[in-house]
Amino acid sequence: MIRLNILNMERFLETVNACTGKVHLLFPDGRKVNIAREEREQNSLRRQYRHNKNSLRLTLEIPDPRDYMSIVSYYAGDC
């Protein structure tokens, strides 16, 4: 599990879509939804991001270690 504060949604989604496996968005109620290559879910994230004035806190579960490192590398370079 990783918690991120997304400041560049489009670059974040590009990174997520390049992952080979699933990237689960975790909700406080325990639900999890795959956001990798899922247009409907990504559009919802974009709306929330804009509503939050171009910032969005997310909690993710990334099963594939290579995908995890890809997202961590994106995040480290985005800060």
Residue, then its C-alpha position, 0 to 999 in steps of 0.5 A: m500500500i502506498r499513499l500519494n498526493i497527486l499534483n499532475m494527474e495526466r502524468f500519473l495516469e500515463t504511468v498507471n496505464a503503462c503498468t502491466g498489472k492492476v493498480h487498485l485504488l483503495f477506499p476508506d470503506g475497504r473497497k478497491v477498484n482497478i484504475a489501470r486502463e479503466e477510462r471510467e475510473q480515471n475520468s472520475l479521478r480527473r473530476q475529483y482532482r479538478h474539484n480539489k484544485n489540482s491535488l488529490r490524495l490517493t491510497l493505492e495497492i500495487p501487486d506487481p513489484r515492477d509496477y510499484m517501482s514504476i509508480v514510486s519512480y514517477y512520484a519521486g520525480d514529480c515532487 
